[in-house]
Amino acid sequence: MILIYGRLDDPPLARTVEALAEAGATYVMIEQTALDREDLRIEIGSHGVRGSLIVAGQHVPLDCVHSVFARPLELPQRWWNPSRAAGARLLHEQLVEWLDVAPALVVNRPRAMQPNGSKPLQIQLIGAAGFLVPETLVTSDAAEARAFWRHHGRVVYKSASGVRSIVQELDEHAAMKLSRLAALPAQFQELVPGVDVRVHVVGERTFAAEIAGRGIDYRYSARQGGEATLSATELPLDLASRCVALSRQMELPLSGIDLRRRPDGAYVCLEVNPMPAYTYFETHTGLPISRALSELLMAGQGEPSEVMDGTSHRKSNATCWEDSGLPAASRSGRI
């Protein structure tokens, strides 16, 4: 059984649900907007972590969850009843904690997201994995930032945290604000010339898109002088293998890896997105990312394990549905 957790107004999650439905997959959907109506019961003991989800009034044994696609966003502010709001927050926290220890394929575990909260840490992990990375400075010292700028000639800057920010080039106008670094450090990097390539890793597969556009940050090309144009491209086999290895090393069954191909043909890795909004790239290139993701989740169903009395064994989907008591109409879709 596949568990989906997130919000259907989130395009990547909605497209994944569509792909699962198209494939006739069995899944259960927990909408973040409905958390005040659901429940989770967990037992922790010598047998490990066991319990059940209560979805739409029905029990779904956690032992039957073989794979999970989770894209938790901020909880909605729609619950007027304080106790129901508190219950929804508690359930969310419990689900997130369970995802880190669940004996299932989880795309992606919350703990694997943590390096993205520190860009300096992430760039070190990328470099340690054998990728070329831009020379980087994280500082709260304006003089140090200016010296770095003088040394490289062209430099970009962005947030050092996981908070999304627009990558911009440091120029004279921006340099007038460097005194603000004393209150909040930022990350500076040498500007790497070349063409942007986004690689989505889905399990052992890679899907690459080349981005042509004006501006420093293609995500905001419209603000920086023109629209970006995307096209599917092929990666060199060794590079594709390294992208898969990097994603695996970071415990990310799904990742979005941002590369830049320099004029000399070498690839520089800029960062790894552990929660990529892949639908933007799929829509503009036709790359079958959602289908690959649905296939990965369905393949995870073939490796269920239930730890009981120190032994592992598998439960079939039919047995799981019988245990859950869910109606037959719910067995190949959301409830």
Secondary structure, DSSP 8 states (H G I E B T S, - for coil): -EEEEE-TTSHHHHHHHHHHHHTT--EEEEEGGGGGG-EEEEEEETTEEEEEEEETTEEEEGGG--EEEE------S---SHHHHHHHHHHHHHHHHHHHH-SSEEET-HHHHGGGGBHHHHHHHHHHTT-B---EEEES-HHHHHHHHHHHSSEEEE-SBSS----EE--HHHHTTGGGGGTS-EEEEE---SEEEEEEEETTEEEEEEEE-SSS-GGGGGGGTS--EEEEE---HHHHHHHHHHHHHTT-SEEEEEEEE-TTS-EEEEEEESS--THHHHHHH---HHHHHHHHHHHHTTS--EEETTEEE---HHHHHHHHT--GGGTTS--
